[in-house]
Amino acid sequence: MSLQFASLGSGSSGNSTVVRVKDTLLLVDTGFSAKAINERLETLNVSAADLTGILISHEHSDHIKGLSVLARKFDIPVWLTQGTFRKLKDKNIPKVEFIHPHGSFCIGDAKVTPFPIPHDAAEPCQFIIGDGKRRLAIATDMGFTTEYVLDQLSGVDALLLEANYDGEMLSNGSYPWHLQKRIDGNYGHLSNEQSAALAAAVEHSGLQKLCLGHLSENNNTPDNALGSVANRLRRADENVHVLKRHNASPWYAVA
């Protein structure tokens, strides 16, 4: 298969996704330690030394924890926006390539299309990665779904989608009011219901893989996320995958 992807872990405590396009191996976000990332890559029969490049969506710690150490140790080029780079505490990265949230570019065999997202970060974006025929979209860390995002996700062949919180669990939980407002605000995260509406809007017969990620440890459960999203879709529950927080998924092939 020329397009494959796997999660190295996805949740409010850390996020990282590895994408293989022919002979190109990309890591999207580095929300775990460099050691943990390499160990999880090895369970997929690759290593950090094999990485062609790293893509960073934004500067929050659950997306950059292992970035600088990983990039330095393995001399891996990093692609990110200038706004994200300015917010990094550790800017000692050997090779940096600046990207524009509206500008596509190629890394080896992969075509990468960033798209801006509404989130409380400096210059955040997410990514669509393709091999020229098939496309994988990663869409997390959004306070709401914009028309532009919907347009970008239209027709993708695989989708890793945020389902961060259950609204009732959030409002009845232990988080203080200001943090609740941040999470469910327009620059926070997608609820299960928002995720379900987005998934239903972009679902089509060619959508081969749908994975739910970035679940909150305190304000969601895999069953709640799966139930909310699957109930809005035409596909069966078993065709929607909920990613684990601290473990790598299998490789998902996009044929």
N, C-alpha and C positions, 0 to 999 in steps of 0.2 A: 504494500500500500504506500502511495506517495504522500499521504497526509494522515498523521496519527497524533493523538494527544493523550496526556495523562496528568491528573492532579497529584501533586506531592503533599497535599493537605489544603483544606479550604475552610475557613471559619473566621470569626472575629479576632482570633488570636494569631492567625498567620495564613498566608496564601501564596501559592506558587504552582505554576502550570508549565509542563514541558511539552513542546510541540516539535514534531519531526516532519519536515517537508523534504522528501527525497534524501539528499545527503546533508541537509541543513538541520541543526538541532538548536532550538531556541528555548530560553527560559523566560517566562512571563512572570515577573515579580519574584521577590526573594524574601518572603516573610518569615523565614525560619533561619536558624544559624547556618553558617556555611557548612559545618559538619553534618547537620541534620539533612540539609539539601543533598549533599553528596551521598550520604547513606541511603536516602530514599531513591535517588537516581540509580544507585547500584541495584536496588531491588527490581528495577526496570531494565537491567542489563546495559546501562550506559553510565557514564560518570561525568562529573563537572568538567573534566579535561576534554570531553568530547563536544562541549557547548560551542556553537558558532557565535552566539551573542545573547545578551540579556536585554529584555524590554521591561521598562518600569512605568507603571501606570500613574503613580503619584507617591508622595513622600511619607505617607503614614506608616508607622512602624510595622504594622502587620503586612506590609508589602515590600519593605526594604531592609528588614533586620539583618540579613546576611549579605547584603549587596557589596559593600566595599571590600570586605574580607574575601568574599568569593571571587570578585573581579580581580583583585590583586594576586591572590594565590594562584589562580589559573590563567591570568592575563587575558580575561574575556572582555571584549568590547561591550559597552553599555549604550543603549539608545533610550533617550528620555527628553522631555521638554525642558526648556531653559528655566521655566518657573519651578519645576520639580527639582532640578539641579540646585537652584539657589537655596532651596530649603533643606538640602542634605547637610547633616552635621559633619559627616565624614566625606569630604570631597576628594579624597586621595584615591582616585580611580584611574588606572593607566590609560584607558582609551574610552573617550566619551564622544558620542555622536548626538547632536541636538536634532530633535524632530519638531515638526509643526503638527498640531492636532488635526489639521485638515489635509495633510499632505502624505500621499502614499510613497512608499520606497521599497526597495528590495534588499534582502540580506540573503546572499547565496541563492538557493532555489525558492525562497519564500518571498511572496509579495505581502507586505504589511500595510494595512490601512488603519491608522489611528482615527478615533472619533471622540470629540469632547463630551464630557459627562457633567451633570450638575452634582457637585460634591464639594465639601468644605476643605478643599486643598488648593494649592497655589495655581496649578495649570494641569488639572487631571485629564486623563484620557483612557480609553480602553482600546482594544485591538481586534481587528479581523485579519486572520492569517490564512493565506491560500497558496495552492500549488498551480494556479492558472485555470483549474477546472472546479475544484472544490474549495469551500471556505469554512473556516471555524471562527466563530465570534466569541469573545469573552466580554461579558457585560455585567459588571458588579460595581458596587460603590456609587450608586445613583440615588438621589433623593426622590426623583420621579422620572418618568419616561417622557422624553421630548419627542416631537415629531421627527426631528433629525435622527435621533437614535433609532426610532422605528424604521425609518427609511434605510438606514445603514444595515439593520439586521434583516431586512426583507430578503428572502431567498437564500439565506445561509444554509449550509448543509449540516452544521453542527453548532450547538450553542451551549456555552457554560454561563448560566444565569444566576444572579443573586436572588436568594430568598432569605433575607436576613432575620426577620423577626415576625412573630405572631402578635398581632395588635393587642389582643386581650392579655397575653402573657406580659407584654411590655407595660401596659397601663396598670396591671395588678402586681407587678413585680417590685423589686427592691431598689430599682434605679431612681435617683432623685429626679424631680420634675424637669430640671434644665437639661439633663442628659436624655430623658425621654423625648423632649422637644427637639434635641439635636438629631437623634436617631430617626424620628418620624417626620422631620422637616424636609423642605425641598432640597436641602444640600446634605442629607444624611444617607439613608439606606432604603432599599426596597423591602416592603412588607411581603408576606406570603401572598396577600390578595393583589398587590401591585405586580408581583412577579407572575401570578397566574394570568392577569389581564395582558401583560406584555407577551407571555408565551402564547396565549390564545390568538393574539393579533398577528404574530409572525409564523405561527404553525402552518406548515404546508406538507404535501406528500413527500417532498424531497428532504425534509428535515430528519436526518438519520439518527442523530444523537442529541439528547437534551439532558444536561446535567445541572443539578441545582447545587449551588455552593454559597460560601460566605455566610453560613448559618450562625446566628448568635448562640453562644453556649448557654446563656442565661434566659434568653427571650424567645427561644424556638426549640422545636424538636424535629428530627427527620420525618416522623410520621405526620406532624402538622404541615410541614412544608410540602411533602409529597401529596398529601390529601388535598390541600388547597389548590395546587397547580394541576394535578392529574384530573381533578374533577372538572376543570375547564377545557380539557383537551379531548381530541378525538382518539388519541393513542391510548393504549392500555397502560396501567400503572407500571408494569414491568419494563416499559420502554422509556421510563423517566428514572434517572439515576441520581441519588443523593450522595454527594461527595463527603468523605470522612474528614474530620477536622485534623487529625494527627497522623494519618496514614496515607500512603500513596494508593491511588486507584490502579486498576489495570490499564494497559494501553487501549484506547478506543480508536478504531480504524474508521476513516471516512472514505468510503469507496467511490 
